[in-house]
Amino acid sequence: MERALGRLPADVDPRSAADLLLGACHYHAFLGFFTDWSTDPEALVTTLWDGLD
């Protein structure tokens, strides 16, 4: 769907992109739960998404 909408480049595997995004979000939530570490979730997603271009 993301590729059809033009939001995912043709040379990027959608499953791999989803794995990267979900893994980073899980890591962010895990660290935030057990420590006082935190970052801006929007910045995390934007950085990952920009890396796919």
C-alpha positions as CSV (number, residue, x, y, z in Angstrom):
1,M,0.0,0.0,0.0
2,E,2.8,2.5,0.9
3,R,4.5,1.8,-2.4
4,A,1.2,2.3,-4.3
5,L,0.7,5.6,-2.6
6,G,4.3,6.7,-3.6
7,R,5.5,6.8,0.0
8,L,8.0,3.9,-0.3
9,P,10.7,3.8,-3.0
10,A,10.4,0.9,-5.5
11,D,13.8,-0.6,-4.4
12,V,12.9,-0.9,-0.7
13,D,11.4,-4.1,0.6
14,P,8.2,-3.2,2.5
15,R,8.7,-6.0,5.1
16,S,12.2,-4.9,5.9
17,A,11.1,-1.3,6.2
18,A,8.4,-2.4,8.6
19,D,10.8,-4.5,10.6
20,L,13.2,-1.5,11.0
21,L,10.4,0.8,12.1
22,L,8.8,-1.6,14.6
23,G,12.2,-2.7,16.0
24,A,13.2,0.9,16.6
25,C,9.8,1.7,18.2
26,H,10.0,-1.4,20.4
27,Y,13.5,-0.4,21.5
28,H,12.4,3.1,22.3
29,A,9.5,1.9,24.4
30,F,11.6,-0.7,26.2
31,L,14.2,1.8,27.2
32,G,11.6,4.4,28.2
33,F,9.9,1.9,30.4
34,F,13.0,0.8,32.4
35,T,15.0,4.0,32.4
36,D,14.4,7.7,32.2
37,W,15.8,7.8,28.7
38,S,13.6,9.3,26.1
39,T,13.7,10.9,22.7
40,D,11.1,12.5,20.4
41,P,9.2,9.6,18.7
42,E,8.4,11.7,15.7
43,A,12.1,12.4,15.2
44,L,12.9,8.7,15.4
45,V,10.3,7.8,12.7
46,T,11.4,10.7,10.5
47,T,15.0,9.7,10.7
48,L,14.2,6.1,9.8
49,W,11.9,7.1,7.0
50,D,14.4,9.5,5.5
51,G,17.0,6.7,5.5
52,L,14.8,4.7,3.1
53,D,15.0,7.3,0.3
